[in-house]
């Protein structure tokens, strides 16, 4: 494989899943690798991001890492291009879906948040809802309630996926993989020249949309089982290890 582009998730790969400070020295190594790749000063293929995080968060990282390709935000619902500062929905996201999500959020505001102490929104999202809790065992009780209400909203179908600390409510049919396929088609690239990195079940569609897929050791077992390479190291240490693989080189 000759990589033309690397597409990576954020939490659990570039940064820790936990709400704690990043390891500065290791992140600096990673940032320097990304910057050199973007400038064509190394053999490493350039990178972009594919994450559940909202656009403002992604924009900051793109500036730090000098990422020049379009990034994917909100688990495939939103594209963001730093060059022209433009955000736009994926083609599969409709106005009716967004209106339905607004109704679902109102329900969560009034019926879910008051009941589960410590449960909070991740602000800044337009086409996805993410709930954070330091006690994610509550997600087992929350999920069926949200799904039941969503079924009462015409035209709204959602998938709910837990990560170690977040409960992500995504529009059905709107995935990271679909967004990646749209991006590489627009770039005129082929699946076989794309490398992907992820760590949770939400990244399974990344695996299905790239030619080479790797994950850090902290990835969920289901993802490690289908990866082409599993690093023996966690999050950013694993990322640095993965980026040194020959499959990540553009030559």
C-alpha positions, 0 to 999 in steps of 0.5 A: 500500500502507498498511503495518500491520506491518513484519517484518524479519530481523536479521543482515544487515539490522538488524545486520552478518552479521560477528561485530563491534560494531554501529555505535552511532550508526546503531543508535540512529537505528533504535531511535528510529524503532522506538520512535516507531512502536510508540508511535504517534508517527510515520507509520512502521508498527510493527515486529516481528522474524523471525529465525533467532536464539534467543528470549533474543537476540530478547527483548533486542532487543524490549526495546531497540526497544520491539517490542510485536508477537509476534516469530518466532524460530528461522526460524519454529519459535518465537513469542515475546511480550514482553508475557507473556514466553511462548515457544511452538512453531509448530503445525507443530513436533511432539514427534517432530521435536524428539526427532529434532533431539536425535538429530541434535545428538548425531551432530553433537557426536560426528562433526562438531564434532571433525573441523572445527576452529572449528565451534561451535554457536549456543546457546539454540535449541530447534527449530533447529540453527545451526553457526557457522564463520569459514571457511564453506567447510567447510559444503560438506563438512558438509552431505551428512554431516548430511543423510545421518544425518538420513535415518536418523531416523524422522519427521525431515526437515530443510532445510540453508541456509548464510548467510555464517557460519552453517549453519542446519538447519531442520525441513522445512515450518517456515519464516519465511513460514509463521510470518508467515502464522500471525501475521498471521492471528491479528492479523486482518491481510491479506498486502497490509498487511504489509511484509517485509525480509530478505537471505538465501535463508532469507528467500525465504519472507518475500518470499512472505508479505508485500505489499511486500518490500525488502532491503539491497544486501548481500542475495543476488542471488536475493532482490534479483531478487524484491524490490520495492525494493533499497536501495543501502546495506548492513545497518543503513544499508539498513534506515534507507533502507528505513524511509523508503520511502512503503510503510513508512508506516501513513498 
